[in-house]
Amino acid sequence: MAKVKFILKEPTSKSETLIYLIYNYQYKRFKYSTGEKINPKFWNERNQRAKESKKFPEYPEFNSRLDTLETGLKNSFRRLLNDGIQPNNDLLKKELEFELDDRVLKQRKKSLFEFIDNFIDESKDVKKNSTVCVYKTTFKHLKNYAEKKNKSIDFSSINLTFYAGFTKYLSLDLEMSTNTIGKYIKTIKTFLNEATDRGLNTNLEFRKSKFKTVSEETDTVYLSIEELKAIEEKDLSFNTSLEKVRDLFLIGCYTGLRFSDFSQIKQENIIEEKSIIQIRTQKTNEKVSIPINSVVKQILKKYNKSLPNSYTNQIMNKYLKDIVELCEIDTPTQLTTTKSGKTIKTTVPKYKLITTHTARRSFATNCYLADIPSISIMKITGHKTEKSFLKYIKVTQEQNADKLLNHPFFN
C-alpha cells in the first residue's frame, strides 16, 4: 500500500534543511517540497516528525503542518481514483495544492531563498551540471551578501537599491570581473522570472532597464588558416595524447561544433554519400549539417571513421596550450579586463589563450574571411541574429579592409 514519507534534504547538516514529502504509488515516485525546514538534531527519523523537545518548542504546530500535508496527499490520491482519473505526479501536485489551506501555502511561498533552494534541487534532474553549479554559486553569493552586509533579502527587496549594493559587493569586496558579475545578475533574473511565472513573485523591479546584465567584450583569439596548417603539420607522433587532442581540436576548427559535440561524433553522424556530418547539438538540441572539409576527411580516415575518446575539457585545454606552444604560435597578445572597477591590461603569448572553444571561434572567423555568407555560417554555429554573430567573430579593422578591397564597390 502506498505510504507517505518525509525525508530531510541534507540529513547530516548542522543547520536547517528542507523537508521533502515522498509518495511511492503504482510504480511511480512523487516528490514534493513541503517548504518546511528543520535542524536535523530536532528530527525523529523513525517517526518522520519533529522531536518533542523543549529546545524546539514549536514542534506541535510543526508536526501538525506535516500531518496536514500527509492527509491532503492521501485525500488527493483517493479523490482522483474515485473520479476515475489515473493519478500522475502533475495531477497529484495540482490536487494537493488545491487541498491545502492558505496557511500552509503561505508558509511555502514566503521566502525567496527557500524558492531558490527548491529550484536548484529541481534543476538537478533537467539542467546540465555546469548550469546547476552557477545556480549554486549565485545562491551562495546572495546568502553571503545578506549575512556580511546585514541585509534582509526577499522578493520585495529585489530592486535597484539591491542591484547597486550587490554588484558593488561583487566588484569591490570579491574583486570580480564585469562579465562574472553579469553572469550572476543574469542568474538572479532567471530565479525571479521562474518565481514570477509560478505566481510566487509580484515584484517586477528586476525587469527595469537599469537592472541590467553587465558585460564587456572579452579578448578572445582565433587561429588563422596558416596557424591551423602549422598545427596540422606538426609531428606529434612522440606523444599519442597530444596527437589525439590535436586531431579532435582540428575537427572542431573545421566544423564549428562545440567541444561537447565534436568530442562525441560517431560513425552514424557521418553521411558519406553527401559528404556531411549530421549531429544534434547538446546545448540547443538543434540538428546541424556540416560539409566535411578535406582536413576533417583525412582525420576521419586516420581513425577509420571512429574518432578516439576525448579527455575532459580541462585536460584538453591544458594539452592544447602545449601543442600550440610547440607550434611556436606565441604572438604577444594584450588582455584588457575590468576588475574591482579598474581596467587591468596584461600581455601574454597567444598559445596561453587557446582553449577548445577557440576551435569554434576560428571556424566562424575563417569562414567569414573566406566570404561564406553569414547566414550559412550561422546555420552551423546557431547564432540567431547577425548582430550577435558579428560580435562573436574576431576580425580586425585591417582584415575587414582587406576583405572589402575585393568587393566590386571598391573597384
N, C-alpha and C positions, 0 to 999 in steps of 0.2 A: 504494500500500500504506500502511496506517495506520502512523504513526510517533509514538513518544513524544517530547515536547519538554519541557524545563524552562525556565521563564522567571522573571525577578525581578518581584516586585510593584512595586517602585519602583527602576528601573534607574539613576536619577540620584541616589539617596540617598547621603548622606555617612556614614550609619551602617548597621547591619544591616537587611536587608529580607527579607521572606518569599519562599520559592521555591514556585512552583506547577508542578504536573505538568499538561501539556496533551496530550490524545489525541484526534485527529480521526479518526472512523471512520464509515463508512456515512452520510455527510452529517450526522453528529452531532458535538458537541464535548463532551468530558468534561474538567472542570477539577477538580483535587484539590489541596488544601493539603498539602504534604509535611511541614509542621511544622519544616522546616529553615530557618535564616536565615544570611545571609552578607553581608558588606560588598561592594558591587559592585566595589570595586577588586581583590578577590580572585577575581572571577568571569570565566571564559573564555566569552564569549557564543557563539563559534563551536562549541566543544566541549560547551557546556552543562554544564560541570563546574567545580569549583574549580581555580584555577591551582596548579600545582606550585611553591609559593613557600615559602621559609624563614620568611617573615613570617606564613604561615598553615600551621603545621606539622601541623595535624590534617587536611590535605587528603586523605590516603589513606583514612582512616575515613569522612570526609565524603562523598567520591565513591563509596565502597563502599555507603553507605546509599542514595544516589541510584540506583546500579546495581541494588540490591535492589528498589527501588520500580519501576524500569523493567521488570525481569524479572518481578516479581509481577503487574504490569498485563498484560503480554503473556500470561503463563500464565492469568490470569483470563479474558481475552478468548477465548483458544483453548479453554479448558475449557467456556465457555458454548456456543460454536459446536459443539464435539464432542458436547455433551449435547443438541443440537438446540434450544437456547434462543436466542431473538433478543436480543442484548445491548441494554441501555439504561443510562443513567447510574446509576440506583439499583442495578441488578444488578451493574454493574461495581464500584461503590463497595463493595458488600457482599462481593463475591468478592475484591477486592483486600485488604480488611482481614482477611479470613479467611486469605489467602495470607501476609500479613506476619508476621514473627516478633515475639515480645514486646518485643525490644529496640527495634525501630522504632516500635511502637505506644506504648511508654512515653515515648520521645523526643517523640512528637507530643502526648501528653496532659499533660505535666508542668507547663506554665506557664499560669497564669490570664491573664496579659497576652497570651500567644500565642493563647489561645482567643478573647479579646475582639477581638483584631486580625482573626482569621479570621471571627468572627461579624459584625463590621461590614462586612467585604468581601462576605460572603454576603448581607447585608441590602440592599445597594445595588440588587439586582435585584427585591426583593419588598416593600421598605418605602418610604414616602414620603421625599423628600429632607429634610424637616424632622425626621423621626424619626432618620434616619441622622446628621444634624448633632448632635442631642442625644447620640447614642451616642458620636460622635467627641469632643465636648466633655467628656463624663463621663470617657472614657478618658484624655484629656489631663490632667484634674484628678487622676485617680488616679496617673498616672505622675509628675506634678509633686509631688504629696504624698509619694510614695515617695522621690523624689530629695531634696526640701528637708528632710524630716524624717528622712532616712536610715532608712527603713523597708523591710523586705523583705515584699512583698505577694504572696501566692499563695492558692490555695483554702483551705489550712489556717489562714491568718492572718485570714480574714474572720470576726471575732467581735465581741462587744460592746465590747471594748477598741479595736479598729479603728474601730468605729462612732463611739465617743466622740471619738477623735482626729481622724478625717476630718471629722466635722461641725463640730468646733471650728476646724479649719483653714479650712473654707469660710466659717464665720461670722466669725472674728476676723481671719485673715490676708487673706482675699479679700473680706471685708465683704459677703457675700451675704445676701439676704433669706431669711426662713424658707421661703417657697414655692420659691425657687430651689434651696435645699439639699434640700428634699423631692423635687424633680424628679430630682436626681442620685442620691439614695438609691433612688428608685423604679427608675431605670435600672440601677443596680448589681444590684438584686434581679432585674431582667429577665435580665441576664447570667448570674447564678448559677442561676436557675430553668432556663434553657436548658442550661447546663452540667450541671446535675443530671439533667435529662431525658435527656441524651446519655450519661450514665454517666461523666462526667469529674470530677464533684464529689460527695463524700460528706459534706461538712461542712455541716450544716443550721442552724448558728448564726444565719444571716441570716433564718430564719423565726421567730425568737423575737419575742415581742410588743414587747420593748424596742428591737428593731432596726426602728424604725418610720419610715414616710414622713411627716415632719413637714409641717404646713401651717397656715395661718391664713386666716381669711376675708378676701377682698380687698374693697377699697372700690370696687366697680364700680357703674355707674349704669345707669338705663334712661330712655327718653324716654316721657313720658306721651302720651295720645291728643291732648291740647291742643298739646303741643310738636311732635308729628308733623304736626298740622294746619298749624302755623306753617311748618314746613319744606316741606310740600307746596305751600302757597300762595305761598311766596317766589318772586318773579320773578327767575329766573336766566338769562334769555334773553341777557344781555350776555356770558355765558361758557358755551359749549356743553359744556365739560369738566365744570364744576361741575353743570350741569343733568343731564348723563348720570349722574354719580356720585350725585346726589340721587335720581334715579328708581330706580336699581339698589338703593340703600340702602333706599328705601321698600318695594321688593319684598321685601327681607329682613325688614323690620319687620312686614309683614303676611302672611308665610308661615312665619316661624320657621326658615327654612333657613340653613345656614352660608354664609359667603362663597364657599367652594369649590363650593357647589351653586346658590345664587341667581344667581351670575355665569355659570352655564352653562345656564340654562333655554333650551330650543329650542322651536320650534313643535310638535314631536312630543310635548312634555311637557304641552301644553295640551289638555285634553279638554273641548271647548266644550259638547257636549251634556249633560255632567254638571256643567259649570262648576267644574272642579277642575284642579289641577296635579298631575301624577304624575311622580315622579322617583326614581331610585335614588341614595341619598346616597353620596358618595365615602368618607367616613370609616367608616361602618358597613355599607355595601353593602346597606342596607335600602330597600325600596320604600315611599315615603310618598305619601299622597293628601291634598291640602290644598285646602279650598274657596277659590275666587277672591274675595277681598274687592273691594269697589267701587273702592278706590284702585288695587289691582293691575289691575283690569279697565280702568281709564282709561289706565294706563301702557302696558299691552299694546296697547290701541287706538292710542295715540300713536305707537308704534313698529311698527304693523302686525303685531303678534304676533311680531316678531323683535327681541328686545332687543339693544341695542348691545354691542359687545365691552367687557369690563371692563378697567380698569387693574390693575396689581398690587395686592396687599393693602396694601403700604406706601404707594403713591401714593393709593389710595382713602382711607386713614386720614388722610393729610395734607389732602386736599380736604374730607373730612367735617368736620374741625375748622374749616376756613374757612367752610363752609356754615352750620354750627350757630352760629358766632360772628356771622355776618351776620344770623341769625335772633334774635340777642340772647338766646340761651339761655346765660346766664352766671352762674347761681346759684352763690355761693361754696360749694365742696364740700370737706369735710375728708378727707384721706387719712391712714390710720394703717398704718405698716409696721414690721416688726421687722428691724433691720439691725445686724450686729455685736453681737447680743444686746441692743440698745437699741431702745426704742419711739420712732419718729420720726413727728411729726404735721406735716402741711403743708396749706395751703388753696389751692385752685386754682379758677378758673371752670369750670363744668360742661362747656363745649364742649371743653376740653382733654382730657377723659376719653373722648370719643366715638371709637369705632372701628367697624369693620364688624361686630364681634361684639356691639356694643350693639344691633344690629337684632334679633338672635335673643333676647337677654335682654328687650328691650322687648316683643317678641311674647308671650313666655311670661308676663311680668308683667301686661301689659294683658289678656290672655285670662283670667288668674286673677282679676283685679279685676272682670272682666265676668261672673264666676260661671260660666264654662265649666268643666266638670268636669276635675279634674286629669288623670284617666286619658285624656281626649280630647286634652288638650294634649300629654301625654307620648307619645301615639301619633305626634305630629308631631316633637317635639323629640328623641325617642329615649331619654329618661331611663328607666332600668329600675325604679327604686324611687321612691315618693313622697317619701321622706326626701331623696334626692339632688335631686329636682326642687324641693322647698321651699327647699333651700339655694341653688338657682340663681336663683330669682326674687327681685326686690327690692321687698319690701313693708314699709313702716314700721309700727310699732305703732299709730299713729293711723289709717293706711289700713286696717289689719286691723280695728280697732274700728268704723270707718265701714262696712265691709263687713258686719260682724256685726249692725249696727243693723237691717238689713232682714231678718234671719233670724227665722223665727217664734218661736224660743225666747226672743228678747229683746223680743217684742211682747206 
